[in-house]
Amino acid sequence: MTESGTATHREGTATGRLSIFLAAGEISGDLQAAHLATAIRRRDPSVRLYGCGGHRMQAAGVDIRSNTAELGYVGLVEGLRFRRPMRRAREDLRRLLLSDRPDLVVLVDGERFNGFLIDFLHREGIPFVMYFVPQVWFWGRWRIGRIARRARRVIPVSRAEQSLFRREGARVSWHGHPLLDIVRPDADGDGVLRRQGLDPAAPILALMPGSRWQEIERHGPTLLVAARALATRDTALQFIMPLAAPHLRPALERQIDDAGLTGRVRLLSDHAYTSVSRCRLALVSSGTATLETALLGVPMVVFYRLHPVTYAVARILVTTRFIAMPNILLDDAVVPELIQGEFTASRLVAEATQILDDPERAASIRRRLAAIPALLGGGDVLDAVARTVLADAVSTPVPAMTPPLGVVCTA
């Protein structure tokens, strides 16, 4: 993108400001969109950023028109509870995008949510970029062509996705994984721990049940039963639980209280990377958190539990041997995985104990995890993504439309 190109485009718009709509349909997408928004504003402070997402995007300066970050789910049966709010959010967004058309839409992750927008935007002629694309190489490769044919550009986060989308004719720009820029512990680790009421000299274990409602409900109680057993076994062990989003706090506090661990498990709303980086071990729900934990160099036990019907379908569709991102990237069972029936408190305790009691195994896991950053690309990823998004936003002006009378978008 050149400054002259940007100026030429803005002179031809009604407002004189570039408009980019960011769409995130779950908590992880909200976080990634927030970091991208910050990078875009750093390059062009005048750009108008609006969209749908959550509190992290809002804190990054995005005008949130619809709160959609709580709509994330995985599976078939798991999505039934979201049918009504998802339908309402989609209708809101349909009206909003037709009445206030952006120069470009950036769809961030959120496969179920953004799947609707892919077809809608294509039909209405509103250009969009797919960023942090759904993990099509993991399951459901048939979706690649649909995205490739409709998106102005695809910006994947993995090297494998780059070649898959290119083969389908997509314009692909791979800059690396943004977590390389994001996962940065504070230098004053001891100070952070003390301010959180933790003893830097005592062992710490992280409990990470997930960020979706289904994950909190299916994983939380089992995870906390295991924590209680580990606390009995080692009274010096400290427990932290990074809070993925504020709306999850009441449910997690109830689960902690029910497990008899109030005061023993600390819910952390900030400095999560710093705190987790000081952990001896983490018990982590499969997802982006496993990669974040790996980049921090922390040994982990990974778990996941789905509804039996969803799991039966997933076994047919999934094309990898593993569910944990570190294992997928390294193509080896570096960290233990507990799936479905194997995810029990007793198995969690057994796997955790083996690592906690065996310093050589823990050190071996750390050494293997240290190879992951090199597999994710170079640095300054977010700046490169922001530059690509801005270039796409100015390349083809989108004609402004007069808002229809009576159109209102509710959050």
C-alpha positions in Angstrom: 0.0 0.0 0.0 1.3 3.5 -0.9 0.3 6.7 0.7 -0.8 8.1 -2.7 -3.0 5.1 -3.3 -4.7 5.6 0.1 -5.3 9.3 -0.6 -6.7 8.7 -4.0 -9.2 6.2 -2.7 -10.3 8.4 0.2 -10.9 11.4 -2.0 -13.4 9.3 -3.8 -15.4 8.3 -0.7 -18.2 10.2 0.9 -16.6 10.4 4.3 -13.0 10.6 3.3 -12.2 7.8 5.8 -11.4 4.2 5.2 -13.9 1.8 6.8 -13.0 -1.7 7.8 -15.5 -4.1 9.4 -14.0 -6.8 11.7 -16.1 -9.8 12.5 -15.4 -12.3 15.3 -17.9 -14.9 16.5 -16.1 -16.3 19.5 -13.7 -15.3 22.3 -10.5 -16.4 20.5 -11.5 -14.5 17.4 -12.2 -11.4 19.6 -8.7 -11.5 20.9 -7.1 -12.0 17.5 -9.2 -9.2 15.9 -8.3 -6.9 18.8 -4.6 -7.3 18.1 -5.1 -6.8 14.4 -7.2 -3.7 15.1 -4.3 -2.3 17.2 -1.8 -3.0 14.3 -4.1 -1.4 11.7 -4.5 1.8 13.8 -0.8 1.9 14.3 -0.3 2.0 10.5 -3.3 4.3 9.8 -4.9 6.1 12.9 -7.6 7.6 10.7 -9.2 4.3 9.6 -12.7 3.7 10.9 -12.9 0.2 12.6 -16.3 -1.2 13.5 -17.8 -4.6 13.7 -19.0 -7.5 15.9 -17.1 -9.2 18.6 -16.4 -8.6 22.3 -14.7 -6.6 25.0 -11.2 -7.0 23.7 -12.0 -5.6 20.3 -13.9 -2.7 22.0 -10.8 -2.0 24.2 -8.7 -1.9 21.0 -10.9 0.9 19.6 -13.3 -1.1 17.5 -16.9 0.3 17.5 -18.7 -2.9 18.5 -22.2 -2.9 16.9 -23.2 -6.4 18.0 -21.7 -8.5 20.8 -21.0 -11.9 19.2 -17.9 -13.2 21.1 -20.0 -15.4 23.3 -21.5 -17.4 20.4 -18.6 -19.8 19.8 -19.2 -23.5 19.9 -17.8 -26.7 18.5 -20.0 -29.6 17.3 -23.5 -30.4 16.1 -25.5 -31.0 19.3 -23.5 -28.3 21.1 -24.8 -25.6 18.7 -28.5 -26.1 19.5 -28.5 -23.6 22.4 -27.1 -20.9 20.1 -29.7 -21.2 17.3 -31.8 -18.3 18.4 -29.1 -15.9 19.4 -27.1 -16.8 16.2 -30.1 -16.2 14.0 -30.7 -12.8 15.7 -27.0 -11.8 15.4 -27.0 -12.7 11.7 -30.1 -10.7 11.0 -28.6 -7.7 12.8 -25.4 -8.0 10.8 -27.2 -8.4 7.5 -29.0 -5.1 8.1 -25.9 -3.3 9.4 -23.7 -4.3 6.5 -26.3 -3.2 3.9 -27.0 0.1 5.6 -23.3 0.9 6.5 -21.2 -0.8 3.8 -17.5 -1.0 4.6 -14.6 -0.8 2.2 -13.6 -4.3 3.4 -14.7 -6.9 5.9 -12.2 -9.0 7.8 -13.6 -12.3 9.0 -11.6 -13.6 12.0 -11.8 -17.3 12.8 -15.3 -18.3 14.1 -16.1 -21.0 11.6 -19.8 -21.4 12.5 -20.5 -17.7 12.8 -18.5 -16.4 9.8 -19.7 -19.2 7.5 -22.9 -17.3 7.1 -21.1 -14.1 6.3 -18.9 -15.7 3.6 -22.0 -16.4 1.5 -23.8 -13.2 2.4 -20.9 -10.9 1.6 -20.2 -12.7 -1.7 -23.8 -12.4 -2.7 -23.9 -8.6 -1.9 -20.6 -7.8 -3.6 -18.9 -6.7 -0.3 -15.2 -7.6 -0.5 -13.8 -9.6 2.5 -10.6 -11.1 3.7 -10.5 -14.3 5.6 -8.0 -14.0 8.5 -7.1 -16.8 11.0 -9.0 -19.2 8.7 -10.8 -22.2 10.2 -8.4 -25.2 10.5 -9.5 -26.8 7.3 -6.4 -28.9 7.1 -7.5 -30.4 10.5 -11.0 -31.4 9.4 -13.4 -30.5 6.6 -11.1 -29.7 3.7 -14.1 -29.5 1.4 -14.6 -25.9 2.8 -11.4 -24.7 1.2 -12.9 -24.2 -2.3 -15.9 -22.3 -0.9 -13.6 -19.8 0.9 -11.1 -19.6 -1.9 -13.7 -18.7 -4.5 -15.3 -16.0 -2.5 -12.6 -14.2 -0.4 -10.6 -11.3 -1.9 -7.7 -12.8 0.1 -7.0 -15.5 2.6 -4.5 -14.8 5.4 -3.8 -18.1 7.1 -1.7 -18.6 10.2 -0.2 -21.9 9.3 2.2 -22.8 6.5 0.1 -25.9 5.6 -3.0 -23.8 5.0 -1.0 -21.6 2.6 -0.5 -24.3 0.1 -4.0 -25.8 0.5 -5.7 -22.5 -0.4 -3.3 -21.7 -3.2 -4.1 -25.0 -4.9 -7.8 -23.9 -4.9 -6.9 -20.6 -6.6 -7.1 -18.3 -3.6 -5.0 -15.2 -3.3 -3.0 -16.1 -0.2 -0.7 -14.1 2.0 1.0 -16.0 4.8 3.0 -13.9 7.2 3.4 -16.3 10.0 1.4 -16.9 13.2 0.4 -13.8 15.1 0.9 -15.5 18.5 4.6 -15.0 17.8 4.0 -11.3 18.4 1.4 -11.7 21.1 2.8 -14.3 23.5 5.2 -12.1 25.4 5.6 -12.6 29.2 6.5 -9.6 31.3 10.1 -9.2 32.4 9.2 -8.8 36.1 7.7 -12.3 36.5 8.3 -12.4 40.3 6.6 -9.1 40.8 3.5 -10.1 38.7 3.1 -13.3 40.7 3.4 -11.5 44.0 0.8 -9.0 43.0 -1.5 -11.9 42.2 -1.0 -13.4 45.6 1.3 -16.2 44.4 4.6 -17.3 45.8 7.3 -17.2 43.1 9.3 -19.9 44.9 6.4 -22.4 45.1 5.3 -24.7 42.3 2.3 -23.4 40.2 -0.1 -25.4 38.0 -2.3 -23.8 35.4 -5.9 -25.0 34.9 -7.3 -24.0 31.4 -10.8 -25.5 30.8 -11.4 -23.5 27.5 -13.3 -20.4 26.5 -16.6 -21.7 25.2 -19.6 -22.4 27.4 -19.6 -26.1 26.4 -16.0 -26.3 27.4 -16.6 -24.7 30.8 -19.5 -27.1 31.4 -17.8 -30.3 30.1 -14.3 -29.7 31.3 -14.5 -27.5 34.4 -15.8 -30.0 37.1 -13.5 -32.8 36.0 -10.5 -30.5 35.9 -11.2 -29.2 39.4 -11.6 -32.7 40.9 -8.2 -33.4 39.5 -6.8 -30.2 41.0 -8.2 -31.1 44.4 -6.5 -34.5 44.3 -3.2 -32.8 43.2 -3.6 -30.2 46.0 -4.0 -33.0 48.6 -1.0 -34.8 47.2 1.2 -31.6 47.3 0.0 -28.9 49.7 2.6 -26.4 48.4 1.1 -26.6 44.9 -0.5 -23.3 43.7 -3.3 -23.2 41.1 -4.1 -20.5 38.6 -7.0 -20.3 36.0 -6.6 -17.6 33.4 -10.0 -16.1 32.6 -10.7 -16.1 28.9 -13.5 -13.5 29.2 -15.3 -11.7 32.0 -18.7 -13.3 31.3 -17.2 -16.7 32.3 -16.2 -15.6 35.8 -19.5 -16.4 37.7 -19.7 -20.0 36.3 -16.1 -20.7 37.0 -16.4 -19.3 40.5 -19.3 -21.6 41.2 -17.4 -24.6 39.9 -14.3 -23.7 42.1 -16.6 -23.3 45.1 -18.4 -26.6 44.4 -15.0 -28.3 44.3 -14.0 -26.9 47.6 -11.1 -24.9 46.1 -12.2 -21.4 46.8 -9.0 -19.4 47.8 -6.8 -22.2 46.4 -7.5 -21.6 42.7 -6.8 -18.0 41.6 -8.8 -16.7 38.6 -6.6 -14.4 36.7 -7.9 -11.6 34.5 -4.6 -10.2 33.4 -0.9 -11.0 32.9 -1.9 -14.6 32.0 1.1 -15.2 29.8 3.5 -14.1 32.5 1.8 -16.3 35.1 1.5 -19.4 32.9 5.1 -19.0 31.8 6.1 -19.6 35.5 4.1 -22.8 35.8 5.6 -26.2 36.2 2.7 -27.8 34.3 -0.6 -26.8 32.6 -3.7 -28.8 32.1 -5.1 -27.4 28.9 -8.3 -27.7 26.8 -7.4 -28.4 23.1 -7.3 -25.2 21.1 -5.3 -22.1 20.7 -4.3 -22.2 24.4 -2.2 -25.3 23.7 -0.1 -23.3 21.2 0.1 -20.3 23.6 1.3 -22.7 26.3 3.8 -24.3 24.0 5.3 -20.9 23.0 5.8 -20.2 26.7 7.7 -23.5 27.0 5.4 -25.1 29.6 4.8 -28.8 29.7 1.1 -29.7 29.5 -1.6 -32.3 29.5 -4.2 -31.7 26.8 -7.8 -32.8 27.0 -11.1 -32.4 25.2 -14.6 -33.8 25.5 -17.5 -33.5 23.0 -21.1 -34.7 22.9 -21.0 -38.4 21.8 -22.8 -37.6 18.6 -20.4 -34.9 17.7 -17.4 -37.1 18.5 -18.7 -39.9 16.3 -18.9 -37.5 13.4 -15.5 -36.0 14.2 -13.8 -39.3 14.1 -14.9 -39.6 10.5 -13.9 -36.1 9.5 -10.7 -35.5 11.4 -7.6 -36.0 9.3 -4.8 -35.7 11.9 -3.5 -38.2 14.5 -3.5 -35.6 17.2 -5.8 -32.9 18.7 -3.1 -30.8 20.5 -1.5 -28.1 18.2 2.0 -28.8 19.6 1.7 -32.5 18.7 0.2 -31.7 15.3 3.0 -29.2 14.4 5.8 -31.6 15.7 4.0 -34.7 14.3 4.7 -36.6 17.5 3.0 -37.3 20.8 5.1 -34.8 22.7 2.4 -33.9 25.3 -0.2 -36.3 26.6 -3.8 -36.1 25.1 -6.9 -37.2 26.9 -10.0 -37.4 24.6 -13.6 -38.3 25.5 -13.7 -41.2 27.9 -10.0 -40.9 28.6 -10.6 -37.4 30.1 -11.2 -38.3 33.7 -9.9 -36.8 36.9 -7.9 -39.9 37.7 -6.2 -39.9 34.3 -5.4 -36.2 34.6 -3.8 -36.8 38.0 -1.8 -39.7 36.7 -0.5 -37.9 33.6 0.2 -34.7 35.6 2.0 -36.6 38.4 4.3 -38.4 35.9 5.5 -35.0 34.6 5.6 -33.3 37.9 7.6 -36.1 39.5 10.0 -36.6 36.5 12.2 -33.5 35.9 13.9 -35.2 33.0 10.6 -35.8 31.2 9.5 -32.2 31.9 12.8 -31.0 30.5 12.4 -33.2 27.4 9.0 -31.7 26.7 10.4 -28.2 27.0 13.2 -29.0 24.6 10.7 -30.3 22.0 8.4 -27.3 22.5 11.3 -25.0 21.8 11.3 -26.1 18.2 7.7 -24.7 17.6 8.4 -21.0 17.0 10.6 -21.8 14.0 7.7 -23.6 12.4 5.4 -20.6 12.7 7.2 -18.1 10.5 9.0 -14.9 11.3 8.3 -11.9 13.6 6.3 -8.7 13.0 3.4 -10.8 11.8 0.6 -8.4 12.9 2.2 -5.5 11.2 2.4 -7.5 8.0 -1.2 -8.6 8.2 -2.3 -5.0 8.9 -0.4 -3.8 5.9 -2.0 -6.5 3.7 -5.5 -5.7 5.0 -5.1 -1.9 4.4 -3.9 -2.6 0.9 -6.9 -4.7 0.1 -9.3 -2.1 1.6 -8.1 0.6 -0.7 -7.8 -1.4 -3.9 -11.4 -1.3 -5.0 -13.9 1.3 -3.7 -17.2 -0.1 -2.5 -20.1 2.2 -3.5 -21.9 3.8 -0.6 -25.6 2.9 -0.1 -28.4 4.9 1.4 -29.5 3.3 4.6 -33.1 2.0 4.3 -35.5 3.7 6.6 -36.1 2.1 9.9 -33.0 -0.1 9.9 -31.7 -0.6 13.4 -28.9 -2.9 14.6 -29.1 -4.0 18.2 -26.2 -5.4 20.2 
